[in-house]
């Protein structure tokens, strides 16, 4: 039993000594590493100044670039919004199911986002027949909305087409929307 206790004591002492040696060796390594690094730092002061100068130049160039972009922003995308709304002014609740002779009502809208004054030709057709044709000129950001009413024809499916031409081109359709109306 005494041998067993002596064995555990001796083993504990050896383990502690190994741990102390590891800690001591680590401390010596850290001291030597930092003293070597300090020596290198003194000899690399010139390199540090060069790198700092280059970084300062890059930061100044970046600030000038950001300032230029803020002062002269790139133009946004050029487009035209063309839409139809239900009679309540919402995108939905369209008069798609009507009885023969019942009146349907829509709102047709155009918003100019072309970043210039733009002229349009709006053509509305009902089953291929022109019901309305109108020229519209809008400034950038200007909106044109108007109420469009139609009467449901005979009992069958009808198509209401909304064509928008960007003038002066009257051959190529710029935007197109259609609505299918079921008349019963």
N, CA, C and O of each residue as an XYZ file, in Angstrom:
736
protein
N       0.828     -1.185      0.000
C       0.000      0.000      0.000
C       0.874      1.252      0.000
O       0.595      2.219     -0.708
N       1.933      1.217      0.803
C       2.834      2.353      0.849
C       3.505      2.532     -0.497
O       3.736      3.657     -0.941
N       3.817      1.415     -1.149
C       4.412      1.491     -2.479
C       3.459      2.157     -3.466
O       3.874      2.948     -4.313
N       2.230      1.840     -3.347
C       1.226      2.413     -4.244
C       1.115      3.927     -4.030
O       1.034      4.683     -4.999
N       1.113      4.365     -2.791
C       1.037      5.796     -2.493
C       2.291      6.495     -3.002
O       2.201      7.567     -3.600
N       3.478      5.891     -2.770
C       4.720      6.470     -3.270
C       4.706      6.567     -4.793
O       5.169      7.550     -5.373
N       4.173      5.540     -5.419
C       4.084      5.546     -6.892
C       3.232      6.725     -7.372
O       3.639      7.418     -8.305
N       2.083      6.973     -6.777
C       1.205      8.077     -7.173
C       1.842      9.437     -6.899
O       1.687     10.375     -7.681
N       2.559      9.534     -5.779
C       3.241     10.793     -5.450
C       4.322     11.071     -6.483
O       4.420     12.184     -6.999
N       5.136     10.057     -6.787
C       6.202     10.208     -7.764
C       5.640     10.555     -9.144
O       6.182     11.411     -9.844
N       4.581      9.904     -9.520
C       3.944     10.171    -10.816
C       3.414     11.606    -10.863
O       3.586     12.284    -11.875
N       2.786     12.074     -9.814
C       2.263     13.443     -9.754
C       3.390     14.459     -9.857
O       3.252     15.473    -10.541
N       4.511     14.192     -9.178
C       5.658     15.109     -9.222
C       6.202     15.183    -10.642
O       6.496     16.272    -11.135
N       6.338     14.042    -11.303
C       6.863     14.014    -12.674
C       5.928     14.739    -13.634
O       6.388     15.473    -14.508
N       4.628     14.542    -13.482
C       3.661     15.213    -14.360
C       3.731     16.717    -14.149
O       3.704     17.474    -15.120
N       3.823     17.173    -12.882
C       3.928     18.601    -12.603
C       5.212     19.171    -13.176
O       5.214     20.272    -13.727
N       6.324     18.416    -13.049
C       7.591     18.889    -13.586
C       7.529     19.013    -15.108
O       8.064     19.967    -15.671
N       6.893     18.078    -15.765
C       6.749     18.154    -17.233
C       5.917     19.366    -17.622
O       6.245     20.068    -18.579
N       4.858     19.610    -16.892
C       4.013     20.775    -17.179
C       4.788     22.069    -16.960
O       4.690     22.993    -17.768
N       5.546     22.143    -15.889
C       6.346     23.331    -15.606
C       7.377     23.542    -16.712
O       7.593     24.672    -17.150
N       8.018     22.454    -17.167
C       8.993     22.576    -18.252
C       8.321     23.091    -19.534
O       8.877     23.943    -20.227
N       7.141     22.580    -19.844
C       6.424     23.051    -21.039
C       6.107     24.535    -20.925
O       6.303     25.294    -21.874
N       5.622     24.938    -19.774
C       5.294     26.350    -19.569
C       6.564     27.188    -19.671
O       6.568     28.240    -20.310
N       7.659     26.715    -19.032
C       8.916     27.444    -19.074
C       9.411     27.561    -20.512
O       9.813     28.641    -20.943
N       9.383     26.455    -21.256
C       9.822     26.474    -22.658
C       8.959     27.419    -23.500
O       9.467     28.110    -24.383
N       7.665     27.445    -23.224
C       6.775     28.347    -23.959
C       7.114     29.793    -23.658
O       7.151     30.620    -24.568
N       7.359     30.108    -22.415
C       7.720     31.473    -22.034
C       9.030     31.877    -22.702
O       9.140     32.982    -23.232
N      10.034     30.978    -22.679
C      11.321     31.264    -23.323
C      11.100     31.516    -24.821
O      11.679     32.442    -25.390
N      10.259     30.685    -25.454
C       9.983     30.849    -26.891
C       9.332     32.211    -27.176
O       9.709     32.901    -28.123
N       8.367     32.581    -26.357
C       7.684     33.866    -26.565
C       8.670     35.022    -26.401
O       8.663     35.963    -27.195
N       9.514     34.951    -25.378
C      10.491     36.024    -25.153
C      11.450     36.116    -26.335
O      11.725     37.208    -26.832
N      11.958     34.974    -26.783
C      12.896     34.982    -27.914
C      12.212     35.464    -29.192
O      12.800     36.220    -29.965
N      10.984     35.033    -29.413
C      10.254     35.420    -30.636
C      10.025     36.929    -30.664
O      10.282     37.572    -31.682
N       9.555     37.490    -29.581
C       9.283     38.919    -29.550
C      10.563     39.751    -29.578
O      10.582     40.841    -30.151
N      11.617     39.250    -28.970
C      12.874     40.008    -29.044
C      13.407     39.990    -30.473
O      13.963     40.987    -30.933
N      13.248     38.884    -31.177
C      13.655     38.815    -32.587
C      12.755     39.706    -33.430
O      13.227     40.397    -34.333
N      11.465     39.689    -33.137
C      10.516     40.523    -33.881
C      10.816     42.000    -33.663
O      10.705     42.806    -34.587
N      11.199     42.353    -32.433
C      11.531     43.754    -32.143
C      12.761     44.174    -32.932
O      12.825     45.295    -33.438
N      13.731     43.284    -33.039
C      14.924     43.581    -33.832
C      14.572     43.761    -35.297
O      15.103     44.649    -35.964
N      13.685     42.926    -35.796
C      13.250     43.052    -37.188
C      12.482     44.340    -37.390
O      12.620     44.995    -38.423
N      11.667     44.711    -36.403
C      10.846     45.914    -36.532
C      11.722     47.144    -36.692
O      11.387     48.045    -37.461
N      12.823     47.194    -35.986
C      13.705     48.348    -36.108
C      14.302     48.420    -37.497
O      14.441     49.508    -38.056
N      14.659     47.272    -38.065
C      15.264     47.275    -39.392
C      14.215     47.458    -40.493
O      14.560     47.822    -41.617
N      12.948     47.210    -40.184
C      11.892     47.334    -41.192
C      11.096     48.627    -41.069
O      10.021     48.734    -41.659
N      11.587     49.611    -40.322
C      10.862     50.875    -40.164
C      10.688     51.564    -41.508
O       9.649     52.173    -41.762
N      11.697     51.474    -42.374
C      11.615     52.107    -43.683
C      10.505     51.432    -44.507
O       9.723     52.113    -45.171
N      10.441     50.101    -44.463
C       9.394     49.361    -45.185
C       8.015     49.711    -44.638
O       7.062     49.847    -45.405
N       7.899     49.858    -43.313
C       6.622     50.242    -42.702
C       6.170     51.619    -43.181
O       4.986     51.824    -43.448
N       7.091     52.549    -43.291
C       6.738     53.883    -43.771
C       6.264     53.839    -45.212
O       5.313     54.532    -45.574
N       6.916     53.028    -46.040
C       6.514     52.913    -47.450
C       5.105     52.323    -47.541
O       4.264     52.828    -48.284
N       4.854     51.261    -46.790
C       3.528     50.617    -46.810
C       2.472     51.585    -46.281
O       1.379     51.664    -46.842
N       2.774     52.314    -45.227
C       1.820     53.285    -44.676
C       1.509     54.376    -45.694
O       0.356     54.787    -45.828
N       2.526     54.849    -46.413
C       2.316     55.870    -47.442
C       1.434     55.344    -48.566
O       0.532     56.039    -49.032
N       1.692     54.131    -48.994
C       0.871     53.523    -50.057
C      -0.574     53.380    -49.596
O      -1.494     53.694    -50.351
N      -0.789     52.911    -48.372
C      -2.148     52.774    -47.849
C      -2.846     54.123    -47.744
O      -4.037     54.226    -48.037
N      -2.120     55.158    -47.331
C      -2.689     56.497    -47.243
C      -3.104     56.998    -48.631
O      -4.166     57.603    -48.777
N      -2.284     56.754    -49.635
C      -2.616     57.150    -51.013
C      -3.860     56.410    -51.490
O      -4.723     57.012    -52.129
N      -3.969     55.119    -51.193
C      -5.139     54.327    -51.597
C      -6.398     54.857    -50.911
O      -7.445     54.960    -51.550
N      -6.314     55.193    -49.628
C      -7.478     55.722    -48.906
C      -7.909     57.058    -49.488
O      -9.103     57.295    -49.671
N      -6.952     57.938    -49.781
C      -7.286     59.243    -50.369
C      -7.925     59.056    -51.748
O      -8.919     59.712    -52.062
N      -7.363     58.168    -52.569
C      -7.933     57.912    -53.904
C      -9.358     57.354    -53.778
O     -10.237     57.723    -54.557
N      -9.583     56.478    -52.812
C     -10.941     55.940    -52.589
C     -11.916     57.017    -52.177
O     -13.053     57.034    -52.649
N     -11.497     57.918    -51.304
C     -12.368     59.015    -50.865
C     -12.702     59.934    -52.034
O     -13.842     60.380    -52.169
N     -11.709     60.218    -52.881
C     -11.957     61.054    -54.065
C     -12.941     60.352    -54.998
O     -13.831     60.997    -55.554
N     -12.790     59.033    -55.177
C     -13.716     58.275    -56.021
C     -15.135     58.313    -55.499
O     -16.073     58.504    -56.274
N     -15.313     58.136    -54.197
C     -16.658     58.194    -53.600
C     -17.247     59.587    -53.765
O     -18.428     59.722    -54.087
N     -16.452     60.614    -53.553
C     -16.910     61.992    -53.712
C     -17.351     62.255    -55.157
O     -18.372     62.905    -55.384
N     -16.598     61.760    -56.116
C     -16.956     61.933    -57.525
C     -18.296     61.253    -57.846
O     -19.132     61.819    -58.550
N     -18.485     60.056    -57.332
C     -19.739     59.320    -57.584
C     -20.918     60.045    -56.942
O     -22.005     60.086    -57.519
N     -20.717     60.615    -55.758
C     -21.799     61.345    -55.088
C     -22.156     62.616    -55.867
O     -23.330     62.953    -56.017
N     -21.139     63.309    -56.354
C     -21.382     64.563    -57.088
C     -21.962     64.296    -58.476
O     -22.852     65.021    -58.920
N     -21.473     63.272    -59.164
C     -21.916     62.951    -60.530
C     -22.531     61.557    -60.569
O     -21.893     60.635    -61.078
N     -23.738     61.364    -60.055
C     -24.321     60.012    -60.045
C     -24.621     59.527    -61.467
O     -24.928     60.321    -62.356
N     -24.526     58.229    -61.658
C     -24.843     57.636    -62.954
C     -26.350     57.718    -63.172
O     -27.120     57.545    -62.227
N     -26.778     57.977    -64.400
C     -28.227     58.033    -64.648
C     -28.863     56.671    -64.402
O     -28.262     55.629    -64.661
N     -30.085     56.704    -63.900
C     -30.801     55.460    -63.620
C     -31.329     54.827    -64.890
O     -31.111     55.325    -65.994
N     -32.015     53.741    -64.712
C     -32.596     53.024    -65.843
C     -33.716     53.858    -66.456
O     -34.500     54.486    -65.744
N     -33.779     53.856    -67.786
C     -34.810     54.599    -68.499
C     -35.919     53.625    -68.898
O     -35.666     52.617    -69.559
N     -37.156     53.939    -68.487
C     -38.286     53.071    -68.805
C     -39.580     53.846    -68.662
O     -39.590     54.984    -68.193
N     -40.662     53.222    -69.066
C     -41.993     53.804    -68.932
C     -42.881     52.808    -68.198
O     -42.891     51.621    -68.522
N     -43.615     53.288    -67.220
C     -44.598     52.446    -66.534
C     -45.918     52.554    -67.299
O     -46.396     53.651    -67.584
N     -46.488     51.413    -67.621
C     -47.761     51.360    -68.332
C     -48.598     50.318    -67.618
O     -48.167     49.174    -67.476
N     -49.807     50.695    -67.157
C     -50.577     49.785    -66.309
C     -52.067     50.053    -66.448
O     -52.502     51.097    -66.935
N     -52.829     49.059    -65.996
C     -54.281     49.242    -65.850
C     -54.632     48.916    -64.406
O     -54.020     48.055    -63.775
N     -55.627     49.624    -63.905
C     -56.120     49.402    -62.548
C     -57.620     49.177    -62.609
O     -58.284     49.611    -63.550
N     -58.145     48.504    -61.612
C     -59.594     48.351    -61.509
C     -60.230     49.702    -61.187
O     -59.524     50.671    -60.909
N     -61.551     49.765    -61.222
C     -62.270     51.019    -60.989
C     -61.966     51.611    -59.609
O     -62.100     52.818    -59.407
N     -61.557     50.758    -58.658
C     -61.243     51.240    -57.305
C     -59.813     51.761    -57.184
O     -59.387     52.157    -56.100
N     -59.064     51.763    -58.302
C     -57.699     52.281    -58.291
C     -56.660     51.294    -57.806
O     -55.527     51.684    -57.525
N     -57.018     50.026    -57.702
C     -56.096     48.982    -57.252
C     -55.785     48.044    -58.410
O     -56.571     47.908    -59.348
N     -54.622     47.399    -58.327
C     -54.252     46.408    -59.333
C     -55.023     45.125    -59.024
O     -54.555     44.274    -58.268
N     -56.163     45.005    -59.596
C     -57.047     43.866    -59.350
C     -58.484     44.327    -59.452
O     -58.756     45.503    -59.694
N     -59.388     43.407    -59.269
C     -60.817     43.723    -59.329
C     -61.184     44.325    -60.691
O     -61.951     45.283    -60.788
N     -60.597     43.716    -61.751
C     -60.860     44.181    -63.111
C     -62.249     43.718    -63.555
O     -62.729     42.688    -63.082
N     -62.896     44.451    -64.445
C     -64.221     44.028    -64.936
C     -64.069     42.910    -65.964
O     -64.229     43.142    -67.163
N     -63.764     41.706    -65.503
C     -63.522     40.589    -66.424
C     -64.758     39.706    -66.621
O     -64.785     38.905    -67.556
N     -65.760     39.827    -65.785
C     -67.011     39.077    -65.935
C     -68.177     40.075    -65.902
O     -68.537     40.604    -64.851
N     -68.749     40.312    -67.079
C     -69.832     41.285    -67.202
C     -71.021     40.622    -67.897
O     -70.870     39.621    -68.598
N     -72.187     41.192    -67.693
C     -73.356     40.749    -68.460
C     -73.426     41.586    -69.734
O     -72.886     42.691    -69.783
N     -74.079     41.070    -70.745
C     -74.185     41.768    -72.028
C     -74.803     43.145    -71.793
O     -75.848     43.271    -71.155
N     -74.133     44.184    -72.324
C     -74.615     45.553    -72.184
C     -74.154     46.253    -70.913
O     -74.378     47.453    -70.758
N     -73.514     45.528    -70.002
C     -73.034     46.135    -68.759
C     -71.753     46.937    -69.043
O     -70.934     46.574    -69.888
N     -71.623     48.032    -68.305
C     -70.458     48.893    -68.499
C     -69.294     48.414    -67.642
O     -69.465     48.110    -66.461
N     -68.099     48.350    -68.248
C     -66.867     48.042    -67.528
C     -66.032     49.302    -67.403
O     -66.025     50.143    -68.303
N     -65.334     49.431    -66.296
C     -64.543     50.640    -66.068
C     -63.146     50.269    -65.590
O     -62.981     49.434    -64.700
N     -62.132     50.908    -66.200
C     -60.728     50.697    -65.860
C     -60.029     52.041    -65.753
O     -60.532     53.058    -66.231
N     -58.887     52.032    -65.134
C     -58.007     53.191    -65.133
C     -56.756     52.793    -65.899
O     -56.126     51.785    -65.578
N     -56.389     53.579    -66.914
C     -55.186     53.336    -67.705
C     -54.153     54.370    -67.277
O     -54.441     55.566    -67.232
N     -52.954     53.903    -66.964
C     -51.927     54.819    -66.477
C     -50.618     54.704    -67.210
O     -50.218     53.620    -67.636
N     -49.951     55.835    -67.356
C     -48.627     55.898    -67.963
C     -47.786     56.822    -67.086
O     -48.216     57.925    -66.748
N     -46.577     56.367    -66.716
C     -45.632     57.202    -65.978
C     -44.326     57.229    -66.756
O     -43.765     56.183    -67.083
N     -43.846     58.432    -67.050
C     -42.612     58.598    -67.806
C     -41.405     58.535    -66.868
O     -41.266     59.364    -65.969
N     -40.550     57.561    -67.081
C     -39.290     57.442    -66.341
C     -38.124     57.420    -67.340
O     -37.073     56.843    -67.060
N     -38.313     58.043    -68.490
C     -37.315     58.044    -69.561
C     -36.246     59.111    -69.365
O     -35.317     59.198    -70.169
N     -36.352     59.917    -68.329
C     -35.416     60.975    -67.982
C     -35.345     62.079    -69.035
O     -34.338     62.776    -69.158
N     -36.435     62.225    -69.793
C     -36.581     63.296    -70.765
C     -38.066     63.443    -71.083
O     -38.861     62.563    -70.753
N     -38.439     64.534    -71.714
C     -39.829     64.698    -72.152
C     -40.076     63.674    -73.257
O     -39.307     63.580    -74.214
N     -41.150     62.913    -73.116
C     -41.432     61.828    -74.063
C     -42.882     61.892    -74.500
O     -43.776     62.188    -73.708
N     -43.099     61.607    -75.777
C     -44.461     61.563    -76.335
C     -44.832     60.122    -76.611
O     -44.008     59.320    -77.051
N     -46.103     59.806    -76.340
C     -46.621     58.453    -76.511
C     -47.913     58.511    -77.334
O     -48.587     59.539    -77.406
N     -48.227     57.377    -77.946
C     -49.512     57.209    -78.611
C     -50.195     56.025    -77.922
O     -49.689     54.903    -77.962
N     -51.334     56.276    -77.297
C     -52.097     55.243    -76.599
C     -53.258     54.821    -77.480
O     -54.073     55.648    -77.889
N     -53.329     53.526    -77.769
C     -54.425     52.984    -78.571
C     -55.104     51.882    -77.766
O     -54.448     50.968    -77.268
N     -56.436     51.982    -77.644
C     -57.215     50.966    -76.948
C     -58.147     50.316    -77.953
O     -58.918     50.987    -78.638
N     -58.059     48.975    -78.027
C     -58.894     48.224    -78.970
C     -59.781     47.254    -78.205
O     -59.384     46.695    -77.183
N     -60.984     47.066    -78.719
C     -61.940     46.105    -78.163
C     -62.269     45.139    -79.295
O     -62.902     45.519    -80.280
N     -61.836     43.884    -79.148
C     -61.993     42.863    -80.194
C     -61.403     43.336    -81.525
O     -61.982     43.080    -82.580
N     -60.270     44.015    -81.484
C     -59.592     44.461    -82.699
C     -60.064     45.792    -83.239
O     -59.432     46.335    -84.146
N     -61.152     46.341    -82.718
C     -61.658     47.638    -83.173
C     -61.147     48.740    -82.257
O     -61.210     48.625    -81.033
N     -60.641     49.810    -82.864
C     -60.095     50.919    -82.073
C     -61.239     51.670    -81.396
O     -62.144     52.183    -82.054
N     -61.177     51.722    -80.071
C     -62.152     52.481    -79.294
C     -61.611     53.866    -78.922
O     -62.369     54.827    -78.792
N     -60.297     53.946    -78.757
C     -59.714     55.216    -78.346
C     -58.282     55.289    -78.846
O     -57.546     54.303    -78.804
N     -57.892     56.468    -79.320
C     -56.512     56.726    -79.716
C     -56.166     58.124    -79.234
O     -56.896     59.081    -79.493
N     -55.041     58.233    -78.526
C     -54.703     59.510    -77.909
C     -53.194     59.683    -77.861
O     -52.473     58.739    -77.540
N     -52.708     60.875    -78.176
C     -51.295     61.219    -78.021
C     -51.105     61.883    -76.666
O     -51.879     62.754    -76.268
N     -50.052     61.453    -75.961
C     -49.763     61.956    -74.618
C     -48.302     62.396    -74.589
O     -47.435     61.660    -75.059
N     -48.017     63.553    -74.058
C     -46.640     64.017    -73.853
C     -46.441     64.242    -72.357
O     -47.194     64.974    -71.715
N     -45.405     63.593    -71.819
C     -45.150     63.664    -70.376
C     -43.715     64.085    -70.101
O     -42.792     63.682    -70.809
N     -43.539     64.898    -69.069
C     -42.206     65.250    -68.585
C     -41.675     64.063    -67.781
O     -42.431     63.162    -67.420
N     -40.385     64.070    -67.507
C     -39.803     62.994    -66.713
C     -40.467     62.937    -65.333
O     -40.547     63.949    -64.637
N     -40.939     61.751    -64.944
C     -41.590     61.548    -63.653
C     -43.063     61.892    -63.647
O     -43.743     61.642    -62.652
N     -43.581     62.460    -64.731
C     -44.990     62.848    -64.780
C     -45.864     61.627    -65.023
O     -45.476     60.692    -65.725
N     -47.069     61.656    -64.418
C     -48.018     60.541    -64.510
C     -49.273     61.004    -65.237
O     -49.748     62.124    -65.049
N     -49.804     60.098    -66.086
C     -51.074     60.352    -66.772
C     -51.984     59.157    -66.495
O     -51.669     58.030    -66.877
N     -53.105     59.403    -65.835
C     -54.106     58.360    -65.593
C     -55.444     58.872    -66.096
O     -55.785     60.044    -65.938
N     -56.194     57.959    -66.708
C     -57.538     58.335    -67.150
C     -58.462     57.133    -67.019
O     -58.038     55.981    -67.105
N     -59.715     57.432    -66.813
C     -60.731     56.392    -66.684
C     -61.156     55.984    -68.096
O     -61.411     56.832    -68.951
N     -61.225     54.683    -68.319
C     -61.679     54.156    -69.602
C     -62.903     53.281    -69.347
O     -62.866     52.373    -68.517
N     -63.994     53.566    -70.074
C     -65.228     52.799    -69.917
C     -65.558     52.111    -71.238
O     -65.289     52.635    -72.320
N     -66.147     50.926    -71.117
C     -66.574     50.187    -72.305
C     -67.832     49.395    -71.964
O     -68.132     49.156    -70.795
N     -68.558     48.993    -72.998
C     -69.796     48.214    -72.833
C     -69.530     46.792    -73.317
O     -69.008     46.589    -74.413
N     -69.891     45.813    -72.495
C     -69.704     44.412    -72.876
C     -70.589     44.078    -74.062
O     -71.779     44.392    -74.074
N     -69.989     43.430    -75.066
C     -70.700     43.072    -76.294
C     -71.506     41.803    -76.126
O     -71.933     41.481    -75.018
N     -71.723     41.068    -77.227
C     -72.519     39.847    -77.176
C     -71.910     38.794    -76.237
O     -70.745     38.878    -75.848
N     -72.726     37.817    -75.895
C     -72.317     36.789    -74.932
C     -71.200     35.923    -75.514
O     -71.461     35.000    -76.286
N     -69.990     36.217    -75.152
C     -68.791     35.451    -75.521
C     -67.586     36.096    -74.836
O     -67.728     37.025    -74.041
N     -66.417     35.592    -75.157
C     -65.195     36.158    -74.588
C     -64.708     37.311    -75.477
O     -64.664     37.184    -76.700
N     -64.349     38.419    -74.858
C     -63.869     39.597    -75.585
C     -62.468     39.946    -75.085
O     -62.089     39.617    -73.961
N     -61.713     40.620    -75.951
C     -60.349     41.023    -75.585
C     -60.222     42.539    -75.715
O     -60.539     43.125    -76.751
N     -59.745     43.156    -74.629
C     -59.470     44.592    -74.633
C     -57.944     44.740    -74.639
O     -57.266     44.313    -73.705
N     -57.413     45.353    -75.710
C     -55.973     45.550    -75.857
C     -55.614     47.004    -75.601
O     -56.308     47.917    -76.048
N     -54.526     47.206    -74.879
C     -53.999     48.539    -74.593
C     -52.588     48.587    -75.182
O     -51.691     47.892    -74.707
N     -52.397     49.402    -76.208
C     -51.105     49.535    -76.878
C     -50.512     50.900    -76.574
O     -51.206     51.915    -76.620
N     -49.229     50.914    -76.264
C     -48.527     52.172    -76.034
C     -47.335     52.223    -76.983
O     -46.469     51.349    -76.963
N     -47.306     53.260    -77.811
C     -46.210     53.481    -78.738
C     -45.393     54.655    -78.225
O     -45.950     55.663    -77.789
N     -44.088     54.527    -78.275
C     -43.206     55.630    -77.894
C     -42.860     56.372    -79.182
O     -42.135     55.865    -80.038
N     -43.399     57.586    -79.295
C     -43.236     58.358    -80.525
C     -41.791     58.845    -80.655
O     -41.141     59.122    -79.646
N     -41.291     58.951    -81.863
C     -41.963     59.007    -83.152
C     -42.214     57.641    -83.796
O     -42.804     57.583    -84.875
N     -41.781     56.529    -83.162
C     -41.959     55.204    -83.763
C     -43.408     54.739    -83.597
O     -43.838     54.455    -82.479
N     -44.156     54.659    -84.683
C     -45.553     54.209    -84.638
C     -45.697     52.787    -85.161
O     -46.812     52.273    -85.250
N     -44.600     52.153    -85.505
C     -44.637     50.771    -86.027
C     -44.394     49.749    -84.915
O     -45.046     48.705    -84.861
N     -43.466     50.060    -84.047
C     -43.077     49.115    -82.998
C     -43.859     49.410    -81.719
O     -43.831     50.531    -81.209
N     -44.552     48.401    -81.209
C     -45.304     48.545    -79.953
C     -44.290     48.617    -78.806
O     -43.447     47.733    -78.651
N     -44.388     49.679    -78.009
C     -43.460     49.870    -76.893
C     -43.918     49.081    -75.661
O     -43.102     48.432    -75.007
N     -45.198     49.134    -75.346
C     -45.789     48.367    -74.240
C     -47.165     47.873    -74.665
O     -47.863     48.525    -75.442
N     -47.543     46.705    -74.140
C     -48.841     46.136    -74.482
C     -49.436     45.443    -73.261
O     -48.751     44.691    -72.568
N     -50.709     45.699    -73.007
C     -51.457     45.040    -71.928
C     -52.784     44.607    -72.519
O     -53.333     45.288    -73.386
N     -53.303     43.482    -72.059
C     -54.645     43.096    -72.520
C     -55.454     42.555    -71.358
O     -54.912     42.116    -70.343
N     -56.757     42.599    -71.532
C     -57.707     42.109    -70.524
C     -58.736     41.269    -71.244
O     -59.300     41.704    -72.248
N     -58.985     40.081    -70.750
C     -60.033     39.213    -71.308
C     -61.310     39.462    -70.502
O     -61.317     39.402    -69.273
N     -62.404     39.746    -71.246
C     -63.690     40.025    -70.620
C     -64.674     38.948    -71.062
O     -64.858     38.722    -72.258
N     -65.304     38.286    -70.100
C     -66.324     37.287    -70.387
C     -67.690     37.948    -70.263
O     -68.083     38.391    -69.183
N     -68.400     38.008    -71.369
C     -69.752     38.579    -71.358
C     -70.765     37.445    -71.346
O     -70.682     36.535    -72.172
N     -71.719     37.484    -70.423
C     -72.742     36.431    -70.331
C     -74.126     37.014    -70.448
O     -75.112     36.280    -70.393
